[in-house]
Amino acid sequence: MEITSLKNEKIKTIIKLKNKNKRDKYSLFLIEGYRELLRAYESNIEFDSLFVCEEFFLGTNEDVLIDKIKVKTKIFYLPKIIFEKISYRDRPDGLLAIAKKFTHKIEDIEKELKKTKNPLIVLLESIEKPGNLGTILRSCDAANVFCIIVADPKTDIFNPNVVRSSVGTLFTQKILELTNEEALGFLKRNKIKIISSTPNTEKIYTDIDLNMSLVICMGTEQLGLSEYWLKNSDQKIKIPMYGKADSLNVASAATILIYEAVRQRKLI
């Protein structure tokens, strides 16, 4: 089916879904980009509709993906001028979908956790920037982290920029959105050692044993971890800073700590 007007109801819905309140109201969100859509499809994310503009295609694989998605999903073809209006990218690649929001059940994750040896978990407290959240999800996917806890969330995980910066790894990860209290209860209940990143300690991250069941806790971009997590930590660690800056970007710091845990587990 072709859409030729910006007044079409589907186009209006896409524009509305750029707003968190509307995403929550309709339980829908946007996925743009070939790689993101491919990972969503492979992760069995349920699509509502797919919007296509062939003029923006960058490769030769788009049609194969469209054929897979259209088995259960309505496809709409758009002219370039309309696709440019709905895209949130500077360089769109001609694919954008409305998808249904999803959640991971804590009971299912706990059941799997009990069968996993030395799980590596990452906790992100009140991360504010979608780009940072998405980048950390990408690092977690690369390191095969067991699950991610988004504690006291300040950023919607379905924000289009989280989807984009995660390059679709939002769909490959087990993610729990919990309050700080719920998150601590989950960790204590499952005997997970709590490792907190903070500049206010003498212990360097390479000097402790990370080859066990543990969670690496990262705090907000501006203030770091709250006192709640610092006082409930089993171990505080820092990344040494040798220049003028007193800290790294939270996504960079998280990646360094995650990969130190991976290194110690002899996975690389």
C-alpha positions in Angstrom: 0.0 0.0 0.0 1.2 3.5 -0.8 1.0 6.5 1.4 1.2 9.9 -0.3 0.1 12.3 2.3 1.5 13.5 5.6 -2.1 13.6 6.9 -2.4 9.9 6.7 -3.2 8.4 10.2 -0.2 6.1 10.1 2.1 9.0 9.5 0.5 10.9 12.3 1.0 7.9 14.6 4.8 7.7 13.8 5.2 11.4 14.7 3.3 10.9 17.9 5.6 7.9 18.9 8.6 10.2 19.0 7.1 11.3 22.4 7.4 9.0 25.4 3.9 9.7 26.6 2.5 8.4 23.4 4.8 5.4 23.4 3.5 4.5 26.8 -0.1 5.2 25.9 -0.1 3.0 22.8 2.5 0.5 24.0 4.3 1.0 20.6 7.7 2.4 19.6 9.8 3.1 16.5 12.6 1.1 15.0 14.5 2.7 12.1 17.3 1.2 10.1 18.2 -2.1 8.4 20.5 -3.5 11.1 18.1 -2.5 13.9 15.1 -4.1 12.1 17.0 -7.2 11.3 18.0 -7.7 15.0 14.4 -7.0 16.0 13.1 -9.6 13.5 15.7 -12.2 14.6 14.7 -11.5 18.3 11.0 -12.1 17.5 9.9 -8.5 18.2 6.3 -8.1 17.1 5.8 -5.5 14.3 2.7 -3.4 13.9 3.6 -2.0 10.4 6.7 -1.3 8.2 7.3 1.8 6.1 9.6 1.6 3.1 11.2 4.2 0.8 13.3 2.4 -1.8 15.1 5.6 -2.9 17.0 5.5 0.4 18.2 1.9 0.2 21.9 1.6 0.8 22.5 -2.1 -0.1 20.9 -5.1 -1.6 19.5 -7.0 1.4 16.6 -4.8 2.2 14.1 -6.7 0.0 15.0 -10.0 1.6 14.2 -8.5 5.1 11.0 -6.9 3.8 9.9 -10.3 2.5 10.4 -11.8 5.9 8.6 -9.1 7.8 5.6 -8.8 5.4 4.5 -12.3 6.2 2.9 -11.0 9.4 3.1 -7.2 8.9 1.4 -4.6 6.7 3.9 -2.8 4.5 3.5 0.8 3.4 5.5 2.4 0.6 6.4 6.1 1.0 7.8 8.7 -1.4 11.1 10.3 -0.4 9.7 13.6 0.8 7.4 11.9 3.3 10.0 9.4 4.6 12.3 12.3 5.3 9.6 13.8 7.5 9.2 10.7 9.6 12.8 9.7 9.8 14.8 10.8 12.9 18.2 10.2 11.1 20.3 12.6 9.1 20.9 9.8 6.6 17.9 7.4 6.5 18.2 4.1 4.8 14.5 3.7 3.8 13.2 1.4 6.5 11.2 2.3 9.6 8.8 0.2 11.6 6.2 0.6 14.4 6.7 -2.2 16.8 5.0 -3.4 20.0 6.7 -2.7 23.3 8.0 -5.8 25.2 9.2 -6.6 28.7 11.2 -9.4 30.3 9.6 -11.2 33.2 11.8 -11.1 36.4 10.6 -14.7 37.2 11.9 -16.0 33.9 15.3 -14.2 34.3 15.7 -15.6 37.9 14.9 -19.1 36.7 17.6 -18.8 34.0 20.0 -17.1 36.5 19.9 -20.2 38.8 21.2 -22.3 35.9 24.0 -19.9 34.9 27.5 -20.2 36.3 29.2 -16.9 37.4 26.7 -14.6 35.6 27.9 -11.1 34.8 25.2 -8.5 35.3 25.3 -4.7 34.6 23.2 -2.2 36.6 22.7 1.3 35.3 21.3 3.7 37.8 19.3 6.7 36.4 21.3 7.0 33.1 19.9 10.1 31.5 21.3 10.2 27.9 19.8 7.8 25.4 23.1 7.6 23.5 24.9 6.4 26.6 22.3 3.8 27.4 22.3 2.5 23.9 26.0 2.3 23.7 26.2 0.4 27.0 23.6 -2.1 25.7 25.8 -2.6 22.6 28.8 -3.3 24.9 26.8 -5.7 27.0 25.8 -7.6 23.9 29.4 -7.8 22.7 30.5 -9.2 26.0 27.5 -11.6 26.3 26.4 -10.1 29.6 23.7 -12.1 31.3 21.3 -9.3 31.9 21.0 -5.5 32.4 19.2 -3.8 35.2 18.0 -0.3 34.5 17.5 1.0 38.1 15.3 4.1 38.8 15.2 4.8 35.0 15.4 8.4 33.7 15.6 7.4 30.1 12.9 5.4 28.2 14.6 2.3 26.8 12.3 2.6 23.8 13.5 6.1 22.9 14.4 6.1 19.2 18.0 7.2 20.0 18.4 4.2 22.4 17.3 1.9 19.6 19.7 3.6 17.2 22.8 3.9 19.5 22.4 0.3 20.6 22.3 -0.7 16.9 19.4 -3.0 17.7 21.1 -4.8 20.6 18.2 -3.5 22.7 16.4 -6.6 21.3 19.1 -9.1 22.1 19.5 -8.3 25.8 17.5 -9.3 28.8 16.6 -6.0 30.4 14.8 -5.3 33.7 13.5 -1.9 34.7 13.4 -1.8 38.5 13.4 0.6 41.4 16.6 0.7 43.4 14.9 -1.3 46.1 13.6 -3.9 43.7 17.0 -4.2 42.1 18.8 -4.7 45.4 16.3 -7.3 46.4 16.8 -9.2 43.2 20.6 -9.2 43.6 20.6 -10.2 47.3 18.0 -12.9 46.6 20.3 -14.4 44.0 23.5 -14.0 45.9 25.1 -11.6 43.4 28.2 -9.7 44.6 27.7 -5.9 44.1 30.6 -4.1 42.5 30.2 -0.3 42.4 32.2 2.1 40.2 33.2 5.3 42.0 36.2 7.6 41.9 36.1 7.7 45.7 38.0 4.6 46.5 41.6 3.4 46.4 40.9 0.0 44.8 41.7 -0.1 41.1 39.4 -2.3 38.9 42.2 -4.6 37.7 43.1 -5.5 41.3 40.0 -7.4 42.3 38.6 -10.8 41.3 35.7 -10.4 38.8 35.4 -14.0 38.0 32.3 -14.8 40.1 28.6 -14.0 40.1 28.5 -10.2 40.2 26.9 -7.0 39.1 28.8 -4.0 37.9 27.0 -0.9 39.0 27.3 2.4 37.0 25.7 5.7 38.0 24.5 8.9 36.4 26.6 10.9 34.0 26.9 13.9 36.3 26.8 12.5 39.8 27.7 8.9 39.6 26.1 6.3 41.8 23.8 7.3 44.6 24.6 6.7 48.2 22.1 3.9 48.1 24.3 1.7 45.9 27.6 2.9 47.5 26.5 1.8 50.9 25.1 -1.5 49.7 28.2 -2.4 47.7 30.3 -5.4 48.5 33.3 -3.7 46.7 34.0 -0.3 45.3 36.3 0.1 42.4 37.7 2.9 40.2 39.3 3.4 36.8 42.5 5.4 37.4 42.7 8.8 35.7 46.2 10.1 34.7 45.3 13.3 32.8 43.3 16.4 33.6 39.8 14.9 33.4 38.5 13.4 36.6 36.2 10.8 34.9 35.3 9.0 31.7 32.0 9.0 29.9 29.8 6.5 31.6 29.5 4.3 28.5 33.3 4.2 28.1 33.8 3.4 31.7 31.1 0.6 31.7 32.8 -1.0 28.6 36.2 -1.0 30.3 34.8 -2.7 33.4 32.7 -5.2 31.5 35.6 -6.3 29.4 37.9 -6.6 32.4 35.4 -9.1 33.8 35.4 -10.9 30.5 39.2 -10.9 30.4 39.4 -12.5 33.8 36.9 -15.1 32.7 39.3 -16.0 29.9 36.6 -15.4 27.2 38.9 -13.3 25.1 
